[in-house]
Amino acid sequence: MRFHKLIQMSAGLVFSALSSAATHAATGGEPAAVVQIDVAACLTAAAADDMDKAGPACAAVIDNEKTAKPDLVKALIARGALLARHDQIDRAIADDSRALQLDPTLADVFNARGELWLKKGDKPKAVQDFGAALRIDPNHEKARANHKAMARELERIGAQMAVAGKPSFNCAGARRPVEKAICANRELADLDREVYAANARVIREARDAGEAKKLQREQDDFIARRNAGFGRSGYDLKKAMQERLQKLNGVDGY
């Protein structure tokens, strides 16, 4: 009986010692062992463009709260690039954005995200990211080329918006009914401006002065027919302008 009680007491002391050691480690004694998260499998699968392997391998790193920051950034960048290659644009942007929150000094990632914004059609955000990449690395060639191209594109769009709904002539001086009708209709005004620009281009590209004069006479004849035909039964101003534009641009649209 006494021996049985000694065994029970020894067991209790061992349990108490183990509990004390665990508590001591958790509250500032010997540090608990750090779990190492292996990022290599994620990076290797992503580099090999293996979606089946990269998906779970990268998720194991990215979704683990114990993953070290440098490894988390690497996994996010690798998975983001893989998703981008497979046209999963929104998910790729999300990974790049998280990586940039963790490390906002990554010029390559800013440029990559800018290209993704461009694929989505968000040109202002694309320009912002290209600009951010250049602020970090002024010599970043891809970012510089992308930023330059987008700046020109936005400038062109801005110029188009500035003249949208405006014809090739000054509406304040419009006297003819057809001119007033064009000024009153944005679609007709845009058509008139496109016809004018297309005619200027074909004349500029003429082989010689004789051909240029011939082309201008054709334009003058079109304007004369337009002025005379407008208001008459069966005359379709929009159709006439579209046909003229198509003739100027040719079958290939240019």
Backbone bond lengths (Angstrom), bond angles and torsions (degrees), N, CA, C in turn:
res aa  C-N    CA-C-N  psi(-1)  N-CA   C-N-CA  omega(-1)  CA-C   N-CA-C  phi
1 M - - - 1.455 - - 1.524 110.18 -
2 R 1.333 115.36 -48.35 1.458 119.83 178.93 1.525 110.98 -63.23
3 F 1.323 117.94 -40.68 1.467 123.40 177.78 1.520 110.93 -60.44
4 H 1.317 116.61 -39.87 1.462 122.12 179.63 1.532 110.49 -63.07
5 K 1.364 115.03 -40.43 1.468 118.76 179.30 1.531 111.39 -66.79
6 L 1.316 117.32 -34.73 1.474 120.93 178.44 1.526 111.30 -65.34
7 I 1.291 115.75 -40.92 1.477 119.71 176.99 1.521 110.65 -61.06
8 Q 1.333 116.70 -43.33 1.463 120.64 179.30 1.528 111.35 -63.07
9 M 1.344 115.49 -41.59 1.468 119.44 179.48 1.526 111.60 -66.16
10 S 1.338 117.82 -39.46 1.473 121.33 178.77 1.517 111.17 -63.82
11 A 1.315 114.67 -42.33 1.461 119.28 178.43 1.519 110.83 -61.63
12 G 1.330 114.84 -40.30 1.459 118.97 179.31 1.509 112.02 -64.72
13 L 1.351 116.95 -39.60 1.463 120.44 179.01 1.517 112.34 -66.28
14 V 1.330 116.27 -40.28 1.469 120.28 177.44 1.517 110.91 -62.32
15 F 1.318 117.38 -45.16 1.471 121.74 179.30 1.516 110.77 -61.71
16 S 1.375 114.49 -41.13 1.464 118.80 179.76 1.519 111.12 -65.09
17 A 1.331 116.93 -38.60 1.467 120.35 179.94 1.514 111.59 -66.94
18 L 1.335 116.07 -41.74 1.468 119.92 178.60 1.514 111.39 -64.33
19 S 1.335 115.63 -41.82 1.466 119.88 179.32 1.511 110.66 -63.60
20 S 1.325 116.19 -40.61 1.464 120.73 -179.83 1.524 111.20 -65.16
21 A 1.349 115.41 -39.52 1.469 119.16 -179.87 1.515 110.96 -66.14
22 A 1.338 116.04 -40.38 1.473 119.72 179.66 1.515 110.91 -64.75
23 T 1.352 114.78 -42.44 1.471 119.41 179.75 1.518 110.37 -64.64
24 H 1.323 116.03 -40.72 1.473 120.80 -179.39 1.528 111.52 -62.12
25 A 1.333 115.83 -40.76 1.462 119.89 179.42 1.502 111.34 -67.53
26 A 1.337 117.22 -35.50 1.463 121.06 -176.14 1.509 112.28 -79.73
27 T 1.329 117.44 -16.90 1.475 118.94 -174.23 1.512 113.35 -116.31
28 G 1.331 117.32 21.43 1.457 118.08 172.65 1.500 115.29 118.51
29 G 1.317 118.65 6.64 1.457 120.13 176.38 1.506 109.33 -84.18
30 E 1.304 118.28 -127.69 1.452 122.31 176.64 1.529 109.08 -64.92
31 P 1.336 119.57 129.94 1.472 121.02 -177.61 1.518 111.35 -64.63
32 A 1.356 114.29 140.32 1.459 119.65 177.61 1.530 108.77 -68.78
33 A 1.312 116.65 152.65 1.465 121.26 -179.41 1.518 110.24 -63.35
34 V 1.348 117.79 133.86 1.461 122.82 179.39 1.526 109.40 -86.77
35 V 1.325 115.12 128.33 1.457 119.75 -179.94 1.525 109.10 -76.66
36 Q 1.311 116.78 124.04 1.455 121.65 179.93 1.531 109.88 -87.15
37 I 1.325 117.03 124.13 1.460 121.91 178.51 1.523 108.50 -97.19
38 D 1.306 116.55 124.62 1.464 121.14 -176.50 1.528 110.35 -87.56
39 V 1.341 116.14 110.17 1.453 121.30 -178.87 1.527 111.95 -89.23
40 A 1.325 116.58 -11.62 1.470 120.55 -173.78 1.526 112.31 -60.53
41 A 1.329 117.23 -40.75 1.466 120.33 -178.28 1.526 110.98 -61.97
42 C 1.315 115.93 -39.05 1.474 121.02 178.17 1.525 110.57 -64.74
43 L 1.319 116.56 -48.77 1.464 121.03 -177.35 1.529 111.50 -63.99
44 T 1.336 115.98 -40.94 1.461 120.33 -178.81 1.524 111.53 -66.12
45 A 1.333 116.62 -45.62 1.472 120.85 -179.11 1.522 111.01 -65.96
46 A 1.341 116.62 -39.17 1.469 120.12 179.74 1.525 110.44 -66.69
47 A 1.327 116.36 -41.74 1.463 120.17 179.29 1.520 111.62 -64.82
48 A 1.338 116.05 -31.39 1.467 121.04 179.08 1.524 112.04 -84.28
49 D 1.340 116.57 1.27 1.462 122.24 179.85 1.533 111.59 60.65
50 D 1.320 115.27 34.94 1.464 121.68 -179.26 1.528 109.05 -99.08
51 M 1.328 116.53 94.09 1.459 121.57 -177.54 1.520 111.73 -62.82
52 D 1.330 117.22 -39.02 1.463 120.83 -176.90 1.526 111.87 -62.18
53 K 1.328 116.72 -41.55 1.457 119.96 -179.40 1.527 112.12 -84.16
54 A 1.326 115.85 -37.72 1.461 119.54 -176.60 1.525 112.16 -66.70
55 G 1.328 116.70 -35.75 1.461 120.05 -178.67 1.517 112.65 -53.23
56 P 1.335 117.91 -62.68 1.470 119.09 -179.74 1.530 113.56 -69.53
57 A 1.333 117.41 -34.73 1.470 120.02 -178.41 1.523 110.67 -64.63
58 C 1.318 116.94 -44.73 1.471 120.31 -179.43 1.524 111.32 -73.00
59 A 1.340 116.50 -36.41 1.458 119.59 178.56 1.522 110.97 -62.83
60 A 1.335 116.38 -36.64 1.461 120.27 179.46 1.526 111.37 -61.79
61 V 1.319 116.20 -32.15 1.468 120.68 178.77 1.521 111.11 -82.43
62 I 1.338 115.45 -48.02 1.466 121.20 -173.55 1.524 112.39 -69.18
63 D 1.323 117.09 -36.16 1.469 120.36 -175.82 1.526 113.33 -88.96
64 N 1.318 117.09 -1.83 1.464 120.60 179.92 1.523 109.46 -90.53
65 E 1.313 116.73 118.54 1.470 120.74 -176.65 1.525 113.01 -67.25
66 K 1.334 117.28 -13.42 1.464 120.86 -179.83 1.527 112.40 -91.29
67 T 1.327 117.75 -2.12 1.463 120.43 -179.79 1.531 110.67 -65.05
68 A 1.310 116.40 132.04 1.466 120.75 177.57 1.528 109.68 -64.73
69 K 1.320 116.11 147.25 1.464 121.66 -175.71 1.529 113.28 -54.88
70 P 1.335 119.60 -47.25 1.469 119.39 -179.80 1.532 112.57 -58.87
71 D 1.344 116.29 -40.77 1.463 119.74 179.81 1.528 110.77 -69.69
72 L 1.331 116.55 -36.32 1.463 120.26 178.48 1.528 110.31 -62.97
73 V 1.326 116.37 -43.71 1.469 120.99 179.16 1.525 110.18 -62.20
74 K 1.357 116.71 -44.30 1.459 120.20 178.96 1.528 111.70 -59.93
75 A 1.322 116.40 -43.92 1.461 120.80 -178.26 1.525 111.14 -66.10
76 L 1.324 116.63 -40.81 1.469 120.48 179.38 1.528 111.28 -63.96
77 I 1.323 115.88 -43.04 1.463 119.96 179.75 1.521 110.70 -64.88
78 A 1.340 116.10 -43.74 1.464 120.30 -178.96 1.519 111.39 -63.93
79 R 1.332 115.89 -45.53 1.464 118.60 -179.70 1.521 110.93 -68.73
80 G 1.331 116.92 -37.70 1.463 119.90 178.63 1.516 111.64 -61.29
81 A 1.338 116.99 -42.44 1.463 120.66 178.63 1.527 111.04 -65.10
82 L 1.333 115.97 -39.38 1.465 120.44 178.90 1.530 110.77 -64.77
83 L 1.304 116.46 -45.28 1.473 120.66 179.15 1.529 110.84 -62.96
84 A 1.324 116.55 -38.48 1.466 120.59 178.93 1.522 110.55 -62.91
85 R 1.332 116.57 -41.11 1.472 119.95 179.53 1.518 111.75 -64.78
86 H 1.321 116.72 -23.74 1.464 120.86 179.82 1.530 111.33 -103.81
87 D 1.337 115.58 20.08 1.476 123.13 173.98 1.526 113.89 59.52
88 Q 1.327 116.70 27.53 1.461 120.34 171.95 1.529 107.45 -94.95
89 I 1.333 112.78 71.75 1.467 120.95 -166.98 1.531 113.35 -62.49
90 D 1.325 116.96 -47.26 1.466 119.37 -176.72 1.526 111.85 -62.96
91 R 1.324 116.96 -41.00 1.462 120.40 178.89 1.527 110.93 -68.00
92 A 1.329 116.36 -37.72 1.464 120.25 178.19 1.527 110.54 -64.39
93 I 1.331 116.78 -42.66 1.466 120.80 178.10 1.525 110.19 -61.83
94 A 1.328 116.27 -40.21 1.465 119.84 179.93 1.532 111.13 -62.15
95 D 1.334 117.32 -42.91 1.465 120.21 179.06 1.527 111.23 -66.59
96 D 1.330 116.43 -43.69 1.471 119.42 178.91 1.522 111.10 -62.90
97 S 1.324 115.98 -39.48 1.466 120.22 -178.65 1.527 110.59 -64.89
98 R 1.327 116.17 -41.28 1.469 119.25 178.93 1.524 110.61 -66.43
99 A 1.328 116.27 -39.41 1.468 119.75 178.08 1.520 110.73 -62.28
100 L 1.330 116.90 -40.00 1.464 121.24 -179.20 1.530 111.86 -71.19
101 Q 1.330 116.69 -28.64 1.462 119.06 174.61 1.527 110.29 -66.41
102 L 1.319 115.52 -37.45 1.458 120.47 179.76 1.524 111.87 -75.77
103 D 1.324 116.22 -35.61 1.474 121.03 -179.67 1.526 109.36 -143.66
104 P 1.328 117.59 93.74 1.476 121.47 -176.92 1.524 114.12 -80.36
105 T 1.322 117.96 18.67 1.473 121.05 -179.81 1.521 111.74 -107.10
106 L 1.322 117.88 12.22 1.467 121.97 -173.32 1.529 110.80 -92.11
107 A 1.312 116.46 92.66 1.463 121.32 -178.51 1.528 111.57 -61.28
108 D 1.326 117.30 -40.98 1.463 120.72 -179.37 1.519 111.67 -60.98
109 V 1.323 116.34 -39.17 1.465 120.21 -178.14 1.528 110.61 -72.06
110 F 1.331 117.26 -37.92 1.468 119.64 175.31 1.530 109.99 -60.15
111 N 1.325 116.07 -44.03 1.460 119.76 179.72 1.524 110.97 -65.04
112 A 1.337 116.70 -42.04 1.469 120.75 179.42 1.517 110.81 -63.05
113 R 1.330 116.72 -42.66 1.465 119.06 179.23 1.523 110.50 -67.57
114 G 1.336 117.02 -35.40 1.462 119.62 176.47 1.520 111.72 -59.72
115 E 1.330 115.95 -41.00 1.466 119.82 178.80 1.520 111.13 -66.22
116 L 1.329 116.49 -32.63 1.465 120.18 176.87 1.530 110.76 -69.92
117 W 1.335 116.77 -41.19 1.469 119.64 176.07 1.525 110.04 -59.99
118 L 1.319 115.37 -36.91 1.462 120.31 179.77 1.527 110.45 -64.20
119 K 1.334 116.72 -40.46 1.469 120.51 177.67 1.526 111.44 -63.23
120 K 1.331 116.40 -31.89 1.465 120.71 178.39 1.522 111.86 -80.00
121 G 1.336 116.43 -9.05 1.458 119.95 180.00 1.518 113.95 88.43
122 D 1.347 117.18 8.41 1.464 120.58 179.66 1.529 108.55 -93.68
123 K 1.322 115.68 83.39 1.454 120.70 -174.83 1.531 113.79 -67.73
124 P 1.333 119.50 -39.98 1.476 118.34 178.04 1.529 112.67 -59.51
125 K 1.342 118.21 -42.67 1.464 120.30 178.88 1.522 110.84 -67.06
126 A 1.337 116.00 -35.24 1.468 119.61 177.99 1.523 110.02 -62.10
127 V 1.319 116.64 -45.74 1.470 120.69 179.87 1.532 110.43 -62.04
128 Q 1.330 116.96 -39.92 1.466 120.52 179.30 1.522 110.93 -60.83
129 D 1.338 116.14 -43.76 1.461 118.69 -178.86 1.525 112.07 -69.82
130 F 1.327 117.15 -38.95 1.466 119.46 176.95 1.528 109.94 -62.52
131 G 1.324 115.61 -40.10 1.459 120.25 178.09 1.521 111.81 -65.09
132 A 1.340 116.59 -39.70 1.462 120.56 178.46 1.522 110.48 -63.22
133 A 1.333 116.47 -40.35 1.463 120.69 178.36 1.529 110.48 -61.72
134 L 1.325 116.74 -40.51 1.464 120.70 -179.10 1.527 112.32 -71.38
135 R 1.323 116.91 -30.94 1.465 118.77 176.68 1.538 110.40 -66.81
136 I 1.320 115.54 -34.22 1.465 119.82 178.18 1.523 110.41 -75.88
137 D 1.333 115.33 -44.74 1.470 120.74 -178.77 1.526 109.29 -135.56
138 P 1.321 117.74 93.22 1.476 121.56 -178.39 1.522 113.60 -59.06
139 N 1.318 117.44 -18.23 1.468 121.08 -179.13 1.525 113.24 -98.82
140 H 1.328 116.66 11.59 1.467 120.32 -179.82 1.538 108.64 -70.06
141 E 1.320 116.70 104.83 1.469 121.42 -171.38 1.529 112.89 -62.19
142 K 1.331 117.04 -47.07 1.463 119.93 -178.02 1.521 111.06 -63.94
143 A 1.319 116.56 -43.91 1.458 120.09 179.65 1.525 110.91 -63.84
144 R 1.339 116.04 -39.46 1.468 119.68 179.68 1.525 110.41 -63.88
145 A 1.347 116.59 -44.96 1.466 120.50 179.77 1.519 110.71 -64.47
146 N 1.322 116.56 -43.06 1.469 120.54 179.80 1.520 111.46 -64.48
147 H 1.320 115.87 -44.19 1.466 120.23 -178.77 1.526 110.94 -63.70
148 K 1.317 116.51 -41.69 1.464 121.09 -179.64 1.528 110.60 -64.24
149 A 1.331 116.03 -45.15 1.465 119.95 -179.75 1.520 111.12 -63.39
150 M 1.345 116.83 -42.42 1.459 120.02 -178.18 1.516 111.79 -71.29
151 A 1.320 116.86 -34.90 1.465 119.24 177.83 1.526 110.28 -62.15
152 R 1.333 115.74 -41.40 1.468 119.68 177.80 1.522 110.71 -65.62
153 E 1.336 115.84 -40.74 1.460 119.86 -179.23 1.523 110.91 -64.08
154 L 1.332 116.76 -43.84 1.465 119.75 179.18 1.532 111.16 -66.34
155 E 1.324 115.72 -34.55 1.468 119.44 176.68 1.529 110.27 -64.76
156 R 1.348 115.37 -41.36 1.468 119.47 178.72 1.526 111.01 -64.68
157 I 1.342 116.01 -42.24 1.460 120.26 179.55 1.521 110.29 -63.85
158 G 1.337 115.22 -41.42 1.454 119.37 178.32 1.521 112.02 -61.74
159 A 1.332 115.55 -39.89 1.470 119.70 178.43 1.526 110.50 -65.38
160 Q 1.327 116.37 -40.17 1.462 119.79 178.65 1.530 111.13 -64.62
161 M 1.328 115.74 -40.73 1.466 119.31 179.65 1.525 110.80 -65.25
162 A 1.329 115.19 -32.91 1.465 119.43 -178.34 1.525 111.87 -66.21
163 V 1.332 116.41 -30.21 1.469 119.71 -178.00 1.528 112.20 -106.88
164 A 1.334 116.97 2.75 1.469 120.04 -178.99 1.524 110.29 -58.25
165 G 1.309 115.65 132.31 1.466 120.60 179.26 1.514 113.86 78.58
166 K 1.341 116.73 9.11 1.462 120.19 179.72 1.525 109.21 -115.69
167 P 1.340 118.08 131.33 1.474 120.77 -179.94 1.521 111.23 -78.48
168 S 1.314 115.91 -174.70 1.463 121.08 -177.88 1.521 112.36 -78.43
169 F 1.326 117.14 -11.85 1.466 120.69 -178.37 1.530 109.41 -117.77
170 N 1.327 115.54 167.26 1.463 122.03 -179.21 1.523 109.94 -81.05
171 C 1.324 116.19 116.01 1.464 119.96 -177.29 1.529 112.55 -65.73
172 A 1.342 116.06 -22.49 1.468 118.60 178.98 1.525 111.01 -64.00
173 G 1.339 115.97 -26.26 1.464 119.52 -179.64 1.526 112.92 -101.80
174 A 1.327 117.81 10.20 1.471 120.85 -178.43 1.530 110.24 -67.46
175 R 1.326 115.42 128.34 1.465 120.72 179.33 1.526 112.08 -120.93
176 R 1.302 117.32 -36.66 1.459 121.19 -178.34 1.533 110.46 -73.20
177 P 1.330 116.79 146.46 1.472 120.53 177.48 1.527 112.55 -56.13
178 V 1.357 116.54 -38.79 1.455 119.41 -178.79 1.530 110.79 -66.25
179 E 1.330 116.68 -37.36 1.457 120.06 178.85 1.527 110.97 -67.63
180 K 1.308 116.63 -39.39 1.466 121.05 178.40 1.531 110.43 -65.79
181 A 1.342 115.36 -37.29 1.469 119.41 178.19 1.523 110.80 -65.44
182 I 1.330 116.46 -39.65 1.471 120.97 178.59 1.521 109.98 -65.69
183 C 1.317 117.18 -43.17 1.464 120.86 179.91 1.530 112.28 -64.67
184 A 1.318 116.81 -27.95 1.464 121.12 -176.53 1.529 112.86 -85.41
185 N 1.331 116.98 -6.54 1.468 120.61 -175.36 1.533 109.25 -128.87
186 R 1.346 117.39 115.88 1.465 121.75 -176.33 1.528 111.79 -59.03
187 E 1.337 116.41 -40.87 1.461 119.83 -178.12 1.521 110.95 -65.02
188 L 1.332 117.13 -42.72 1.464 120.79 178.56 1.533 110.52 -68.19
189 A 1.332 115.85 -36.08 1.462 120.07 179.29 1.534 110.18 -64.29
190 D 1.330 116.34 -43.39 1.464 120.05 178.26 1.528 110.78 -64.61
191 L 1.327 117.04 -39.81 1.466 121.38 178.25 1.523 110.83 -62.01
192 D 1.333 115.75 -44.22 1.460 119.87 179.84 1.525 110.96 -60.57
193 R 1.331 116.31 -42.22 1.463 120.08 -179.72 1.525 110.69 -66.78
194 E 1.330 117.22 -37.87 1.468 120.95 179.49 1.529 110.76 -67.56
195 V 1.323 116.23 -39.68 1.470 119.93 178.04 1.522 109.72 -63.14
196 Y 1.320 115.99 -44.75 1.464 120.97 179.72 1.535 110.62 -60.32
197 A 1.341 116.48 -46.00 1.468 120.70 -178.21 1.528 111.31 -66.14
198 A 1.339 116.85 -40.16 1.464 120.72 179.68 1.519 110.71 -65.41
199 N 1.336 116.41 -40.06 1.461 119.87 179.06 1.528 111.00 -65.76
200 A 1.325 115.98 -40.55 1.471 119.79 177.64 1.523 110.66 -62.10
201 R 1.310 116.86 -37.05 1.457 120.27 -179.83 1.525 112.13 -67.83
202 V 1.347 117.39 -46.33 1.467 118.87 -177.74 1.527 111.18 -65.73
203 I 1.326 116.16 -33.54 1.466 119.17 176.74 1.526 110.41 -68.26
204 R 1.318 116.23 -41.23 1.466 120.75 178.94 1.523 111.56 -63.20
205 E 1.321 116.40 -31.70 1.467 121.34 -178.05 1.528 112.71 -92.72
206 A 1.333 117.02 4.60 1.468 120.56 -179.85 1.518 110.85 -60.70
207 R 1.330 115.81 149.38 1.466 120.57 -176.53 1.521 112.76 -70.68
208 D 1.337 115.73 -30.37 1.470 119.08 179.72 1.522 109.18 -156.94
209 A 1.340 115.71 178.68 1.460 120.94 -177.33 1.522 111.83 -64.93
210 G 1.334 117.31 -34.79 1.462 120.58 179.87 1.512 111.49 -63.76
211 E 1.328 116.12 -43.83 1.462 119.37 179.15 1.521 110.77 -67.03
212 A 1.328 116.53 -37.42 1.460 120.36 178.88 1.525 111.29 -61.64
213 K 1.338 116.46 -41.58 1.475 120.32 178.49 1.521 110.68 -64.99
214 K 1.311 117.09 -40.26 1.465 121.71 179.49 1.533 110.38 -61.86
215 L 1.329 115.90 -44.13 1.461 120.53 -179.90 1.530 111.37 -64.85
216 Q 1.325 116.95 -39.29 1.457 119.91 179.10 1.531 111.29 -67.35
217 R 1.344 116.84 -35.52 1.473 119.81 176.78 1.527 110.42 -62.72
218 E 1.339 115.95 -38.60 1.465 119.68 178.17 1.533 110.84 -62.60
219 Q 1.311 116.09 -39.17 1.462 120.03 178.07 1.523 110.73 -67.64
220 D 1.324 116.06 -42.24 1.464 120.10 178.74 1.529 110.51 -62.46
221 D 1.329 117.30 -39.12 1.465 121.35 178.22 1.524 110.54 -64.23
222 F 1.330 115.71 -40.15 1.480 119.18 178.65 1.524 110.23 -62.19
223 I 1.336 116.95 -45.07 1.468 120.79 -179.99 1.527 110.32 -61.78
224 A 1.336 116.88 -41.23 1.460 120.88 179.76 1.528 110.63 -63.78
225 R 1.336 116.98 -43.92 1.474 120.52 179.02 1.527 110.41 -65.42
226 R 1.321 115.59 -38.48 1.476 119.88 178.57 1.524 111.31 -62.59
227 N 1.330 115.98 -46.07 1.464 120.18 -179.28 1.522 112.00 -63.86
228 A 1.332 114.85 -39.55 1.466 119.09 -177.62 1.531 111.72 -76.27
229 G 1.332 116.58 -33.93 1.469 119.80 -175.10 1.509 114.30 -82.40
230 F 1.315 117.71 -25.68 1.459 119.86 -175.92 1.523 111.00 -61.13
231 G 1.318 116.51 131.77 1.452 122.16 179.21 1.510 113.67 95.35
232 R 1.332 116.80 -16.54 1.453 119.80 178.40 1.530 110.73 -79.65
233 S 1.298 115.78 153.88 1.460 121.73 -179.05 1.532 110.17 -61.12
234 G 1.321 115.77 129.98 1.458 120.85 176.85 1.520 114.58 87.33
235 Y 1.334 117.93 -6.29 1.464 119.05 -179.00 1.526 109.22 -83.77
236 D 1.319 115.54 127.78 1.478 121.68 -179.69 1.525 108.04 -113.77
237 L 1.315 116.18 102.73 1.461 121.44 -175.73 1.533 111.61 -61.60
238 K 1.313 116.33 -45.93 1.461 120.06 -179.27 1.527 111.63 -60.25
239 K 1.319 116.09 -44.86 1.461 120.24 179.93 1.526 111.43 -63.65
240 A 1.333 116.32 -41.27 1.461 120.42 179.86 1.527 110.93 -62.73
241 M 1.328 116.46 -40.25 1.465 120.32 -179.84 1.530 111.12 -70.07
242 Q 1.328 116.68 -38.66 1.465 120.39 178.03 1.523 111.39 -64.68
243 E 1.336 116.16 -40.23 1.461 120.07 179.25 1.525 110.89 -66.57
244 R 1.319 116.60 -38.20 1.461 120.06 178.10 1.536 110.42 -65.44
245 L 1.312 116.68 -42.64 1.457 120.98 179.23 1.525 111.04 -62.92
246 Q 1.329 116.10 -41.17 1.466 119.91 179.38 1.523 111.09 -65.24
247 K 1.318 116.48 -38.48 1.471 119.40 179.08 1.530 110.64 -65.61
248 L 1.327 115.82 -40.75 1.469 120.18 179.89 1.540 111.34 -67.16
249 N 1.323 116.43 -39.92 1.453 120.28 -176.95 1.518 113.20 -81.82
250 G 1.328 117.10 -19.04 1.446 120.01 179.83 1.525 111.83 84.45
251 V 1.315 115.50 175.18 1.454 121.53 -176.75 1.524 111.48 -64.39
252 D 1.353 116.95 -33.12 1.469 120.28 -177.10 1.506 113.13 -82.62
253 G 1.336 117.26 3.66 1.461 119.54 176.51 1.511 114.37 83.79
254 Y 1.324 116.57 10.53 1.474 118.13 179.03 1.528 109.20 -136.00
